[in-house]
Amino acid sequence: MINMNEMTKKMRVEARRHGESMRDQARAAAQLRKEEYLGARVPRELKDRVIAHANSLGIPVSILIRNILEESFKKPLVSSSGNSAGQGLVAGEGKYPGVLGWERITLNRGMSCASCGKRMSQGGEATLGVGQPGEGYVILCGDCKISY
């Protein structure tokens, strides 16, 4: 005869296993969606190289792609009138126009630099760009803050 404590323990173990299984399935499905999205219009070879490069840098593919796109569009854009699109910007409207101010911080957890994607460890120094309410924040590594 099984007592109630043993039955409760067995049920908890089964529930935990089921929960872990469901979590693993959800993660696998999310990863597959991400890979399918990247592969929608990208040749398989290029997709594999992008994923491998992101893994070697220790950053998500989305961050790598964002960084590549930001680098590609760093050159000043020219409007149809022939004026540089950046002309007429007021002070503070650089790469991070939503940032109200910058603050040196010590990271409580690992983060990636918003500019270069470099992984910064817990306890490391970083620069926090504080945005207006609802606009979030920006985390920069030391090199990117200096070059900004």
C-alpha positions in Angstrom: 0.0 0.0 0.0 1.4 3.4 -1.0 1.1 6.2 1.6 0.1 9.7 0.7 3.6 11.2 1.0 5.1 8.7 -1.5 2.2 9.4 -3.9 2.7 13.1 -3.5 6.4 12.8 -4.2 5.8 10.7 -7.3 3.3 13.2 -8.6 5.7 16.1 -8.1 8.5 14.3 -9.9 6.2 13.5 -12.8 4.9 17.1 -12.9 8.5 18.4 -12.9 9.5 16.0 -15.7 6.4 17.0 -17.7 7.1 20.7 -17.1 10.8 20.4 -18.1 9.7 18.4 -21.2 7.2 21.1 -22.2 9.8 23.9 -21.6 12.3 22.0 -23.8 9.8 21.6 -26.6 8.9 25.3 -26.4 12.5 26.3 -26.6 13.1 24.0 -29.5 10.1 25.4 -31.4 11.2 29.0 -30.7 14.7 28.2 -32.0 13.2 26.5 -35.1 11.0 29.6 -35.7 14.1 31.9 -35.5 16.1 29.7 -37.8 13.2 29.5 -40.3 12.8 33.3 -40.2 16.5 33.8 -41.0 16.3 31.1 -43.7 13.2 32.5 -45.4 15.2 34.5 -47.9 18.8 33.6 -47.0 20.7 30.8 -48.7 21.4 27.8 -46.4 25.2 28.3 -46.6 25.0 32.0 -45.5 22.4 31.2 -42.8 24.8 28.5 -41.3 27.7 30.9 -41.4 25.7 33.7 -39.7 24.6 31.3 -36.9 28.1 29.9 -36.5 29.6 33.4 -36.3 27.0 34.5 -33.7 27.7 31.4 -31.7 31.5 32.1 -31.8 30.9 35.6 -30.5 28.5 34.3 -27.9 25.7 36.6 -29.0 22.2 35.9 -30.4 21.9 35.9 -34.2 19.4 38.9 -34.0 22.1 41.0 -32.2 24.7 40.1 -34.8 22.3 41.0 -37.7 21.3 44.3 -36.0 25.0 45.2 -35.5 25.8 44.4 -39.2 22.8 46.5 -40.3 23.9 49.4 -38.0 27.4 49.3 -39.4 26.1 49.2 -43.0 24.0 52.4 -42.5 26.6 54.4 -40.5 27.4 56.4 -43.7 25.5 59.7 -43.9 22.3 59.2 -46.0 21.6 61.7 -48.8 18.0 62.9 -49.3 16.5 63.4 -52.7 17.2 67.2 -52.3 20.9 66.4 -52.2 21.3 67.5 -48.5 22.8 65.1 -46.1 20.0 63.5 -44.0 21.9 64.3 -40.8 22.0 68.1 -41.4 20.0 70.2 -39.1 20.2 67.7 -36.2 20.3 69.4 -32.8 22.8 68.4 -30.1 22.0 65.0 -28.6 20.4 63.5 -31.7 23.3 61.2 -32.5 23.3 57.4 -32.6 21.1 57.3 -29.4 18.7 60.2 -29.6 16.3 58.7 -27.0 19.0 58.7 -24.3 18.6 61.4 -21.7 21.9 60.8 -20.0 24.7 58.3 -19.4 25.8 56.7 -16.1 28.8 54.4 -15.3 27.5 51.2 -13.7 28.7 47.8 -12.4 26.7 45.0 -14.0 24.7 42.8 -11.7 24.4 40.2 -14.5 26.0 39.5 -17.8 24.9 41.7 -20.7 25.8 42.4 -24.4 26.9 45.8 -25.6 24.1 47.4 -27.6 26.6 48.7 -30.2 29.1 45.9 -30.8 27.4 42.9 -29.2 30.5 42.2 -27.0 29.5 40.1 -23.9 30.2 41.9 -20.6 30.4 39.8 -17.4 28.6 40.2 -14.1 30.7 42.7 -12.0 32.1 44.4 -15.1 31.9 48.1 -15.8 29.5 49.4 -18.4 27.8 52.6 -19.4 24.0 52.9 -19.0 22.1 55.2 -21.3 18.8 56.1 -19.6 15.9 56.8 -21.9 12.6 58.5 -21.4 9.9 56.5 -19.7 8.7 53.7 -22.0 11.9 54.0 -24.2 14.1 51.6 -22.2 17.8 51.9 -21.9 21.1 51.3 -23.7 24.1 49.4 -22.3 27.5 50.2 -23.9 30.9 48.6 -23.3 33.8 50.9 -22.5 35.2 50.9 -26.0 31.9 51.8 -27.6 31.2 54.6 -25.1 34.6 56.1 -25.8 34.2 55.9 -29.6 30.6 57.3 -29.3 
